[in-house]
């Protein structure tokens, strides 16, 4: 005997079949429909990338980028230099979902607590002794001092830092699964935004008074 199309069991069976069917639009990112899409940085950004320059204007040099030069680290109190190879500096990465940074540290150099809202990060220590740490959404802190040849991974969006704890210089190469991973530096975001974040928010959040907040803001130009 056939089940009635109005019976609860029949409707439930149909619902389960729909849930189990593969839905390509939800299961994975679509494949690219071209070999490459070198970004036209003079155009307005579109959804998840830049428009492509015409293939006739692409040259071999568009697909190569130099990260061999050591950055100058003594230009700030962080004693740090970051050389990014993302879509803004290396337009051939457009739509490919990858990027890299070269990070150079002077003695005591710090890559301050920050997050990447659009990418997971993996790093390879080339030189120095680098303390790497991150904090989970459960407020658990993980850290380790790494030496040349060791790698680390920072899950997408989690707050993390790296600090050179060796006596000499340090170098780390990092990679991301986004052509523009973005960066949110906590100190700059909270105390250097324009217009400034209200003092009443910061004093309550950090349990300090206005004088301390104003002092910190003055160091970040807000």
Buried (B, 14 or more C-beta within 10 A) or exposed (E): EEEEEEEEEEEEEEEEEEEEEEEEEEEEEEEEEEEBBBBBBEEEEEEEBBBBBEEEEBEEEBEEBEEEEEBEBEEEEBBBBBBBBBBBEBBBBBBBBBBBBBBBBBBBBBBEBBBBEBBBBBBBBBBBBBBBBBBEEEEEEEBEBBEBEEBBEBEBBBBBBBBBBBEEBBBBBBBBBBBBBBBBBEEBBBBBEEEBBEBEEBBEEEEEEEEBBBEBBEEBEB
